[in-house]
Amino acid sequence: MSDNILQLVVFVFVTALIGGLTYWKCRGQNRNNGQSQTKEYFLAGGGLTWMFVAGSITLTNLSTDQLVGMNGNQMALLVWWELAAIIGLIILAKVFIPVYYKYNCTTTTELLEKRYNNKHIRAVIGGLFFLGNALIYMPAVIYSGALFMQTMFKVDIPLMYIATAFAIVGAIYAFFGGLRAVAVSDTYNGLLVLGMAVLVVFLALNAIDYDFTGIPEERLTLIGDADSPIPWPTLLTGMIFIQMYYWGTNQTITQRAMAAPNVKEAQKGIFAAAGIRFLIVPAIVVLPGIISFKLYGDIGDAAYGRIVGDVMPAWLTGVFAAAMAAAVLSTYNSLLNSATALYVCDIHEAYFNKEPSVVKLSGYVTLLLTSLTLVLVPIYQQADSIINLLQQLNGLLSMPIFSIFVVGLLFKNVDARAGIAAVILGVVMYGMLTFANSPLHTDIHYIHLMPITLIVCVAFALIVNKVVFGLNAQWAGKTPALDDAGQVQVQK
């Protein structure tokens, strides 16, 4: 009982400390009316320095779905997701960010509206991003966070009770904080999460005396065979396109980089996030899982919570619980904030009210999304591997959406309806080919299907543009240059 009280006291203290630091940093930042209210709530008024850009990008991506899901595979092979992400971050910094700043975008989909000169394509793709957050990412984060807490502390509290607590607290934080508070707390939480996760690695290694003998070779290899989660040829096909989509066009990630005062500050933050991902993240997402296989056998997604509960000293578990809760809440409220931005900016302002009360409208959207998250949590409880399920589901939207960005950036004179048709084709094609209950199901690995889907969608858009709408697509030109202040140069 005394250990439980100590854990609770430490948990509350650390959580309150981070909340206090966040309030201190964000105090005095008042929201204004009109468009500036939108910019402040969703882009922190363009005031995030590179440190907060890096911290928010890192912790928005690194949550319990990563720590629990990737360690749950209990093999080194999953490290390729993190190493490939570095390429995605570099492409975000050098290719996408200058373009987003050139067009003064609040959402990534605003770029599509300006490139295609059509608000409907922005609304369609924004709606798909919104559904991806609502149906895939948000329930996965809440489920994996609740599972981790349940397995780490070995409590009999029903998982849905823990999930509900996470969802409610995250919703309150996202509603009252806006992106500025989310990004600041992400950075403070990120220092805590990374520090504690590295400590877990060393404690786990010590638990087996740094001896990996007895672990099957397939658990340690970085060269995956045809039956593994990542067959090695997929590193040369779909992996890079998945990373380009996730880091370059995903609103939840790019929103942080678009909230910097200029392109160079955003790029500094992105490169710092890439450095963290190279130096720290690979070890923390695979080594505890591999070691847990030696200690407990194949226990799947319960691996991370169990090994942390066993190797972590009791007096530190409260700190670690606070770190993991922070990771869950940071990712969840980041998803909420970006999903709300997509609805408010891409749909509501375009079709219903050009100058809504951003905070009030965001409250209604947050309530809806939180309720939907809790409805979907039981579905994710049925998954054999949360991370593999996420990547497979992500394919439904990733390549079809990415194709419309590729066409929009590389070509001019393309009708928006051709792009929308290509997205619809891509979603249907990928779903029919990848899911087992489909009559067109194929044994081709879903990562291999990614570039196939992308190529088909791009080609289909260009063909429809020519055949149906009678337009010849033209090469668009190069990425805009930057001036010495890191601002996009205006072409005269």
N, C-alpha and C positions, 0 to 999 in steps of 0.2 A: 504493500500500500504506500509506503514511504517513497519508493521509487516512482510510483505513478504520480504522486503529489509533486515530486521534484520535476518530473517530465512536464507536467502541466504548468508549473510555475515558470520554468525556463521557456517553454513554448510561448506563453502569454507575454513574457518580458521581451523576447526577441521580436515577436510579431508587433508589439506596441512600439518598440524602438524603431523598427523600419517604418512604421506608419508615421511616427513623430518626425523622423528625418525627412520623409517625403513631404509632409505638410510644411516643414520649415523651408524646404527648397522651393516649394510651389506657392508659398504664401504671397499675397499681393498681386498675383496674376489674375486679374479680373477679366471676365469675358465681356466683349462688347456686343452690340446688336448687329443685325444684318449679316452680310457676308463675313465680316471679321469674326462673328460668333462661330460660324462654321469652321473657319481657319483655326481659331483657337481651340475649339473642342476636338477637331479631328487631326490637326497638324501642329498643335502646340504653338500656334502663332508663328511658325517657322523659327522657333527659338532653341531647338535642341542642339547642343554642342556634340562634337564627335564622340565623346565619352558616353553620352546618354544614347546616341544612335547605336553605338556598338553594344552597349549593355542591353538595350531593349531588343535588338535583333537577336542577340544570343539567347536571352531567356525566353523570348516569345517562341523560339523554336525548341529550346531545350526544356522540356517539361517531363512529367511522369510518363507520358505516352512514349517518349524517347528512352528515358532511363529504364522504365519497366518493360516496354515493348522490345527494345533492342537487346537488353540483357536477357530477356525472356527467351530469345532464340538460343542462348547459351553457346554461341560460336563466334569466332573472330571475323567471319566473313562479312558480318553486318557493318563492319567498320568502313566498308566502301561507300556507304551512304554519306558518311561524314567527310571522307576524303574528297569525294566527288563534289560535295557541297562547296568546297573552296573554289572550284572552277565556276560554279553558279554565282557565288558572291563577286568574283572578279568581273564576270560578265555584267552583273547588276551595276557595279561601279563604273565600268568603262563604256557600256553600251546603253543601258536603259536609263540610268539616272540623268545623264545630260539631256536626254529627250524629254523625260518627265518635267525637268526644270524649264526646258525651252517652252513647253506648252502650259506651264504654270498649273500643273495637275493637282487636284485634291485627292482623286482616286486614280488608280491605274487605268480604269476603264474610260476616264475622261480623255485619255490619249486617243482611244478608238473613235470617240465622237469627233475629235478634231481632225484626225487623219482621214476618216471616212466622210466627214461633214454630215453626220447623221446621229441624232440623239437616240434613236431606237436601238442601234447596235450597242450603244453604251448601256442601255437599260437591260437588254437581253443578257449580255455578258456579266454585268453587275449582278443581275438576278441569279445567274449560275454560280458566281462566286459566293453570293449570299447563301444559296442552298448548300454549297459545299461546306461552308462554315457551320451552318445550322444542322445538317444531317450527318456530317462526317467528323469534322475536327472537334467541335465543342463537346458532343457526348463522349467521344473517345478520350479527351483530356480529363473530363470529370470522372469517367469510369476508371481509368488507369490510376488517377490520384486516389480515389476511394479504395481501390484494390490494394494499392501500396500501403496506405495507412492501416488497413485491416490486417494485412499479412505481417507488416513490420511489428505492430504492437500485439498481434495475436489476440485481438478482441473479438467478442461475440456480437458486437453491434452490427445489425444488417447493413450490407453495403449501400443500399439505397438511402439510409439515414445519413451516412457520411457524404454520399454524393449530393444529397439535397443541401446539406450545410455548405459544401463547397460552392454549389451553384448560386445559392442565395447571397453569400458573402461576396462572391465575384461579381455578381450583378450589381450589388450596391456600390462596390468600388468603381466599376466601369461607368455607372450612371453619374456619380458625383464627381469623379476625377477628371474625365476627359483624357486625351492622349498624353498631355504633359505629365499628369500624376502617374499614369500607367508607365510611361517611359522612365521616369525618375525612380519609381519603386522597382521596376525591372532591373535597373542598374545596381541598386543596393542589394536587392535579392540575389542578383546574379553573382555578386562577390561571395555571398554566403553559400549559395548552391554549389558553385564550382569548388570552393574550398572544402566543403563537406563531402562532395562527391570524390574529390581526389583523396581525402582521408580514408574514405571507404575502400578505395583501391588498395592503399597501402595496408590497411587492417586485414583485408581479404587475402592479400598476398602473404602476409605474416601468418595467417591462419593455416596456410598449407606449406609454410616454410619455403615459399618461393619455388615449390616443386610441382611441375605440371605433369609429371609422369602418371600414367594411368588414364589420362584424358584421351579419348579417341582422336586420331589424326584429323578426321573430318571436322572436329570442333576447333582445331587450331589453324587450319590452312586458310590462306587468302585466295586460293584458286578453287572456285566452286565448280562442281561437276553439274551435269544436266539435271539432277534431281535436287540440287541445293536451292535455297532461297534466292541466291544471286549467281547463276551460272556465269563463268568468266567471260563468255562472248558478249553478255549483256553490257559489260563495261564499255564496249566499243560501239554499242547501238543505242539503246534507249536511255541509259543512265544519264548521259550528258544532257539530253533534252528534258528529262524530268527535272534536273537541277536548274536549267535555264528557266523553265516555267515557274518552279516554286520560288526561286530567289528573285527572278526578274519581273514577274507579273502578278504574283500573289499579293493582294492588297494588305494582308496582315503583316507581311514582312516589309514591303516597300514603303508603306505608310510611315515607318520610322525614319527611313532615309529621306523621304520627301519633306520631313519636318525640320530639317537643318536649314540654317540661314542661306546657304549657297551650295553649289555642287561640290566644291573642294572639301568643305566641312563634312558633307554627306559621304564622300568617297573615303575620307580618313576614318570615319566610323565604320564603314563597310570593310575596309582593309583590316582594321583592328579586330572586327568580328571574325574575319577569315583567319587571322593569326591565332585567336583563341580556339577556333575549330580545329586548327592543325596541331597545336601544341597540347591541348588539354582534353578536348571532347572525345577523341577516339578511344582513349584508355578507359574513360568512365562509363562508356556505353557498351563495352564488351567484356572487359576483364572480370568484373564481379559476376557476370553471368557464367563465364567459362569456369571460374573457380567454384561457383555454386553447383555446377554439374559434377565436379569431383567430390564435393561434400554431400550432396543430396540426390544426385542423379537428375534425370530429365523431369523437371517440375514446371517448365514453361514460364508463364508470365508472373508466377509467384516467386521466382528466383530472387529478384532484387530485394524485395521487401523482407524475405526470410534471411538473406545473408546479412543485410544491414542490421536487422534485429538481433542476430547472433554475434556479430563481431564488434558492434558499436558499444562502448561503455554506457552503462545506464545513465550516467550524469550528462552524457552528450546526446542521448536520443531525443531529448526535448528540443535541442538546437536543430538536430537533423529534421525532426518533424516540422519545425517552423520553416526550415529551408524548403522542404518538399511542398508544404502547404503554399509557400510563397510562389514556388514554381508553377503549381497548378493554377493558383489565382491569377498570376501574371499572364500566363498563356490564355486562360479563359477570358479574362477581361480585355486582353488584346484582341482576341477573336470577336468578342462582343462589340468593341469599339469600331473595328474595321467593318463588321457586318452592318452595324448601324450607319456608318459613313456611306456604305454602298447603297443602302436603302434611301437615306435622306438625300444624298447628292445625285445619285443616278436615276432614281425613280420618283421620289416624292416631289423634289424641286422641279423636275422636268415635266411632270404630268398633273400635279395636284396644287402645289403652292410654292412659288418661287422664293418666298421669304418666310419659312415656317419658324416656329419656336424650336430651335434645334434641341435644347435640353429636354423640353416637354415631349417632343416627338421621339427622341432617343429613349426616354423612359418607357414609352409604350412598346417600342421595338424590343428593348431589353427584356421586358416582362414576357413577351411572346417567345423569344428565343430561349430564355431560361426554362420556361415550361416545356418547350419542345425537347430541350436537352434531357430533362429528367424522364420524359416519356421514352426516349431512345436508349437510355443507359442499359436496360435489361437486354436489349438486342446485342450490344457489344459484349455482354457477359458470356454469350454463346460462342465467341470467336476462339479458335485454337491458338492463334497468335495475333495480338492486337496490331503489331507493327506491319506484319505482312498483309493483314486485312486492310489497313489504312492505305498502303501503297497500291493495292489492287483497286480499291474503290476510287482512289485519287485519279487513276487512269481514265475513268469515265469522263472527267472534265478537263484534265490537264492538257492533253495533246489537242483536242478540239479547240479549246480556248487559246492555247499557245499558237495554233495555226493562224488564227485571226490577227494576232499581234504580228506574226511573221509577215503575213500578207500586207498588213497596214504599214509596217515599217519599211519593207523592201520595195513596195510598189505604190504607184499613184494611179488614179483613174479606175478604181475598183468600186463597184456598187456594193453598198453595205449589205444588201439582201443576198448577194453571192456569198459573202462571208458568213452570214447567219445560216444559210443553207448548208455550208460546209461544216459548221459547228454541229448542227443537228445530225448530219450524216455521220460525223465522227463519234458522237455519243452513242448512237444506235449501233454502229459497226463495232466499236470496242466492246460494248455490252454483250452483243450477240456472240462475239468471238471468244470472250474471256470467261464468262460465267458458266459453270458446269451444267446448269439446267437448261441452257439454250440449245436449240437444235443445230446451231451452227458452231457450237463450241469446238475450239481447236486446242491441240496440245502445245502450241507455240507459247513460250513463256511470256507472261504479261509485259515484261520489260522490253522484249523484242517487239511486241505489238505497238509499243509507243511510237517509234520512228515510222513504222508502217502507217499508223493512224495519222501522224503528222503529215507525211508526204501525200497521202490520199486526200486529206482535207485541203492542203494548199493547192494541189492540182485541181481538185473539184471546184474550189472557189474561182480560180482563174478561168477554168473551162466555162462555168456558169456565167461568169462575167462577160465572156466573149460570145458564147452561143445564145444565151437567153437575153442579156441586156445590151449586146452589141458594142461593148466597150473593150478597147485594147489596153491592158495593164502596161504601165510604164515604170521603168526603174526609178526609185525615189531619190537616190543620192546618198550622201555621207552623213555621219553623225555630226551635230553642231559643235563648233569649237568653243573653248572657254577663254575668258579674259583673265588678267592677272588676279582679279578678286574672286575668281571661281564662279563668276556669273556667265550665263550663256551669251555669246556675242550675238547681237542683232544684225542680221544680214540686211544690207541696204541695196 
